[in-house]
Amino acid sequence: MLDWIAVFARIQGNAMAEIYNSDTTPSLGSVPPIIRVTLHDEVLTRLRDLIIEGNLPPGSRINEGLVGASLGVSRTPLREAIKTLMSEGLVEIVPSKGAIVRKIGERDVFNILEVLKNLEQAAAHLFCARASKRELSALSRMHLEMMKLYARRDRLAYFKCNQQIHTGIVRGSGNPVLAEMHEQLQSRIKRVRFVGNDKPDRWKCAVEEHEEMYAAWCARDAERLSNILGLHLDRTMDRVRDAI
């Protein structure tokens, strides 16, 4: 006598297998993975943003109790974030005062931008020669996203995307030593560079320069990309001078 329950189960199992293995299953396309953010990363990002936007201005003391309460975290993750910001050059420890948002002088900014200019110009030549199609496409997508943020006048999100583009060019050079030096220096003047685009005409000029960069890397024109990066960083000094 047939075991109809077993037969039905076998038929149902085969049908399900055909569904899962079918070529007609719709493609999900490029679905971004879920990014798990740790408490440390979240606190670090929030604290860094407070400094960049000027809510914690240069020279101000980071009151752990007050800032921790505002962020809804204890002092432990806050102190870990402060340590990271110290390594980035945004915060310093002053005896008897504690953690202070670091002030940076005009000469310091000039010196850093001078080095960044040379690093990015060197990276431009290496990037155009070495970057894969995937890296080139990723950088182009970032640029298009940045332009959308500019259209919405979302300054903070625009600034973060902007910094990722500069970082992307340097990382695409394939030289980890160059990338490490660039990251360390870029971190130290984030606040100053953010404020540098506080006026519409300055921001518009910076965006136009980025449009030229985009055209240059799409054509893998190393000389053109190097030249516009140099001009961009020279003009950055003029844009940030009032913010120092």
Secondary structure, 3 states (H helix, E strand, C coil): CCCHHHHHHHHHHHHHHHHHHCCCCCCCCCCCCCCCCCHHHHHHHHHHHHHHCCCCCCCCECCHHHHHHHHCCCHHHHHHHHHHHHHHCCEEEECCCEEEECCCCHHHHHHHHHHHHHHHHHHHHHHHHHCCHHHHHHHHHHHHHHHHHHHCCCHHHHHHHHHHHHHHHHHCCCCHHHHHHHHHHHHHCHHHHHHCCCCHHHHHHHHHHHHHHHHHHHCCCHHHHHHHHHHHHHHHHHHHHHHC
